[in-house]
Amino acid sequence: MSAPELEAARIWVGELKLGAALDHASVLIFALTGALVASRKQLDLVGFVFIAALTAVGGGTLRDLLLGRVPVFWVGQPGFVLTAALAAVLVFFTAHLLESRYRALLWLDACALSVAVSAGVAVTLATGHGPVIVLIMGVVTGTFGGLMRDVVCNEVPLVLKQGELYLTCAFAGAAAALVLTALGWPGLPAALACSGVTFALRAGSLLFGWRLPVYKARPPRQ
C-alpha cells in the first residue's frame, strides 16, 4: 500500500474504534433513561430490560441498517445488550431513591444524546460517507432510541416537544464535528467538541428555556 493509503487506513481504523467506544457509552446512558421511563410506568423487571435495551440500541441499529453494516453493532457484540440489561436491573432497585425521576431522565437523556451523536458521526465517517450522510446518521443515532422509548411507553417524545431544542442540538453537534474534521482535527477532539456542542444546547434548553419559534395557525384571509 502507498503512504496515503496507509494513512487513510489508519484514520479509518481509529474512527471505527472511537465509534465503538462511544457506542458503549451511549448504550449505557440511554439504557438508564429507558429504565427510568419504565419505572415511571411501573413495569416489571422484564419490562425494564426490554425498554432499556430498546432505547439503548434503537438509534445505532437504525444507523447500521441504513449504512448496510453487517452485522448490526450489538449482534456482532452482544455485550451491548448485557450492558443495557444490567443498567435496567440497577435502576429497578434504585429508582425509588431519586427525588425526581423525570428530572434525572431529562439530564441523562441529554448526556446520552450528546454521546450518541458523536458515535453516529464517528461510525459514519469511518465508513467513508460524505457530509450529508454523516449529519443524518449523527442525528439518527442520537434521537431514534429515545423516540422509540417514548412511543412504546406512550409518552410525548422528547424529540417532538413543542419548540424545545433536541433535534437542533443533534444537528449542531454533528455539524461541528464535520467542520472540525474538515479543518484537520483528530477524531477524539472533534468527537468531544461534537458532544460539547450538543450537550450545551440541550442544557440551555432545559435550564434557560431556549426554544425555537413554533408554527402558529392564523385565520384564513377573506
C-alpha positions as CSV (number, residue, x, y, z in Angstrom):
1,M,0.0,0.0,0.0
2,S,1.1,3.5,-0.7
3,A,1.8,6.0,2.1
4,P,-1.6,7.9,1.5
5,E,-3.5,4.6,1.5
6,L,-1.8,3.5,4.8
7,E,-2.6,6.8,6.4
8,A,-6.3,6.6,5.2
9,A,-6.5,3.0,6.6
10,R,-5.0,4.2,10.0
11,I,-7.5,7.0,10.2
12,W,-10.4,4.6,9.3
13,V,-9.4,2.2,12.0
14,G,-9.1,5.0,14.5
15,E,-12.5,6.4,13.7
16,L,-14.1,2.9,13.9
17,K,-12.6,2.3,17.4
18,L,-13.7,5.7,18.5
19,G,-17.2,5.0,17.3
20,A,-17.3,1.6,19.1
21,A,-16.2,3.3,22.4
22,L,-18.8,6.0,22.0
23,D,-21.5,3.3,21.2
24,H,-20.7,1.6,24.5
25,A,-21.1,4.9,26.4
26,S,-24.3,5.9,24.7
27,V,-25.8,2.4,25.2
28,L,-25.2,2.5,28.9
29,I,-26.6,6.0,29.4
30,F,-29.6,5.5,27.1
31,A,-30.4,2.2,28.9
32,L,-30.6,4.2,32.1
33,T,-33.1,6.6,30.6
34,G,-35.2,3.7,29.2
35,A,-35.2,2.1,32.7
36,L,-36.3,5.4,34.3
37,V,-39.2,5.6,31.9
38,A,-40.1,2.0,32.8
39,S,-40.0,3.0,36.5
40,R,-42.5,5.8,35.8
41,K,-44.8,3.3,34.1
42,Q,-44.4,0.9,36.9
43,L,-43.3,-2.0,34.7
44,D,-41.9,-5.3,36.0
45,L,-38.2,-6.3,35.7
46,V,-38.6,-7.8,32.2
47,G,-40.3,-4.6,31.1
48,F,-37.4,-2.6,32.5
49,V,-34.9,-4.7,30.5
50,F,-37.0,-4.5,27.3
51,I,-37.4,-0.7,27.4
52,A,-33.8,-0.2,28.4
53,A,-32.5,-2.4,25.6
54,L,-34.8,-0.8,23.0
55,T,-33.7,2.7,24.0
56,A,-30.0,1.7,24.2
57,V,-29.6,0.1,20.7
58,G,-32.5,1.6,18.7
59,G,-30.7,4.5,17.2
60,G,-27.5,2.6,16.5
61,T,-29.5,-0.3,14.9
62,L,-31.3,2.0,12.5
63,R,-28.0,3.7,11.6
64,D,-26.2,0.4,10.9
65,L,-29.2,-0.9,8.8
66,L,-29.2,2.3,6.7
67,L,-25.4,2.2,6.3
68,G,-25.5,-1.5,5.4
69,R,-23.2,-2.5,8.2
70,V,-23.4,-6.3,8.8
71,P,-23.8,-7.5,11.4
72,V,-25.5,-4.7,13.3
73,F,-23.2,-3.5,16.1
74,W,-25.0,-5.3,19.0
75,V,-25.4,-8.5,17.0
76,G,-21.7,-8.6,16.5
77,Q,-21.0,-7.8,20.1
78,P,-23.8,-9.0,22.4
79,G,-22.1,-7.4,25.3
80,F,-24.0,-4.2,24.4
81,V,-27.3,-5.9,25.3
82,L,-25.9,-7.2,28.5
83,T,-24.8,-3.7,29.4
84,A,-28.4,-2.4,28.8
85,A,-29.8,-5.3,30.9
86,L,-27.5,-4.6,33.8
87,A,-28.4,-0.9,33.7
88,A,-32.1,-1.8,33.8
89,V,-31.6,-4.0,36.8
90,L,-29.7,-1.3,38.6
91,V,-32.5,1.2,38.0
92,F,-35.1,-1.3,39.0
93,F,-33.7,-1.5,42.5
94,T,-32.6,2.2,42.9
95,A,-35.1,4.4,41.1
96,H,-37.1,5.0,44.3
97,L,-34.1,6.8,45.7
98,L,-34.4,9.6,43.2
99,E,-36.2,12.7,44.3
100,S,-37.4,13.5,40.7
101,R,-37.1,10.6,38.2
102,Y,-38.3,12.9,35.4
103,R,-35.6,15.5,36.0
104,A,-33.0,12.7,36.2
105,L,-34.4,11.3,32.9
106,L,-34.1,14.7,31.2
107,W,-30.4,15.2,32.2
108,L,-29.4,11.6,31.5
109,D,-31.1,11.8,28.1
110,A,-29.1,15.0,27.4
111,C,-25.9,13.2,28.2
112,A,-26.9,10.2,26.1
113,L,-27.9,12.4,23.2
114,S,-24.5,14.1,23.2
115,V,-22.5,10.9,23.2
116,A,-24.7,9.0,20.7
117,V,-24.5,11.9,18.1
118,S,-20.7,11.6,18.3
119,A,-20.9,7.9,18.0
120,G,-23.0,8.2,14.9
121,V,-20.7,10.7,13.3
122,A,-17.6,8.7,14.1
123,V,-19.0,5.4,12.7
124,T,-20.3,7.1,9.5
125,L,-17.0,8.9,8.9
126,A,-15.3,5.5,9.3
127,T,-17.4,4.0,6.5
128,G,-16.4,6.8,4.1
129,H,-19.7,8.6,3.6
130,G,-20.0,12.2,2.7
131,P,-21.1,15.2,4.9
132,V,-24.8,14.9,4.3
133,I,-25.0,11.2,5.3
134,V,-22.7,11.9,8.3
135,L,-25.1,14.6,9.5
136,I,-28.1,12.5,9.1
137,M,-26.6,9.4,10.8
138,G,-25.4,11.5,13.7
139,V,-29.0,12.8,14.2
140,V,-30.5,9.3,13.7
141,T,-28.1,7.6,16.2
142,G,-28.8,10.3,18.8
143,T,-32.5,10.6,18.6
144,F,-34.2,7.4,17.4
145,G,-33.6,5.3,20.6
146,G,-35.3,7.9,22.7
147,L,-38.1,8.3,20.2
148,M,-38.8,4.5,20.3
149,R,-38.7,4.5,24.1
150,D,-41.2,7.3,24.3
151,V,-43.6,6.0,21.7
152,V,-43.7,2.5,23.2
153,C,-44.3,3.9,26.7
154,N,-47.0,6.3,25.4
155,E,-45.1,9.4,26.4
156,V,-44.8,12.6,24.4
157,P,-41.5,12.1,22.6
158,L,-38.8,14.5,23.9
159,V,-37.7,14.9,20.3
160,L,-41.1,16.4,19.4
161,K,-41.7,18.6,22.5
162,Q,-43.1,21.9,21.2
163,G,-40.3,24.3,20.4
164,E,-37.8,22.5,22.6
165,L,-34.2,22.2,21.4
166,Y,-33.5,18.5,20.7
167,L,-33.1,17.7,17.0
168,T,-31.4,21.0,16.7
169,C,-28.8,20.1,19.3
170,A,-28.0,16.8,17.5
171,F,-27.7,18.6,14.1
172,A,-25.5,21.3,15.5
173,G,-23.2,18.8,17.2
174,A,-22.8,16.7,14.1
175,A,-22.2,19.8,12.0
176,A,-19.5,21.0,14.5
177,A,-17.7,17.6,14.2
178,L,-17.8,17.8,10.4
179,V,-16.4,21.3,10.3
180,L,-13.6,20.4,12.8
181,T,-12.8,17.2,10.9
182,A,-12.5,19.1,7.7
183,L,-10.1,21.5,9.4
184,G,-7.9,18.6,10.3
185,W,-8.8,18.0,13.9
186,P,-8.1,14.4,15.1
187,G,-11.1,12.1,15.8
188,L,-11.2,12.4,19.6
189,P,-11.1,16.2,19.9
190,A,-13.7,16.5,17.2
191,A,-15.9,14.0,19.0
192,L,-15.5,15.8,22.3
193,A,-16.5,19.1,20.6
194,C,-19.5,17.4,19.0
195,S,-20.7,16.1,22.4
196,G,-19.9,19.5,24.0
197,V,-22.0,21.5,21.5
198,T,-24.9,19.0,21.6
199,F,-25.0,18.9,25.4
200,A,-24.5,22.7,25.8
201,L,-27.5,23.5,23.6
202,R,-29.7,20.8,25.2
203,A,-28.7,22.0,28.7
204,G,-29.5,25.6,27.7
205,S,-33.0,24.4,26.6
206,L,-33.5,22.7,30.0
207,L,-32.1,25.4,32.2
208,F,-32.9,28.6,30.4
209,G,-35.9,27.7,28.3
210,W,-34.2,28.1,24.9
211,R,-36.7,27.4,22.2
212,L,-37.3,27.5,18.5
213,P,-40.2,29.5,17.2
214,V,-43.2,27.3,16.6
215,Y,-45.9,27.5,14.0
216,K,-49.0,29.5,15.0
217,A,-52.1,29.0,13.0
218,R,-53.8,32.1,11.6
219,P,-57.3,32.5,10.3
220,P,-57.6,32.3,6.5
221,R,-57.7,35.6,4.6
222,Q,-61.1,36.7,3.4
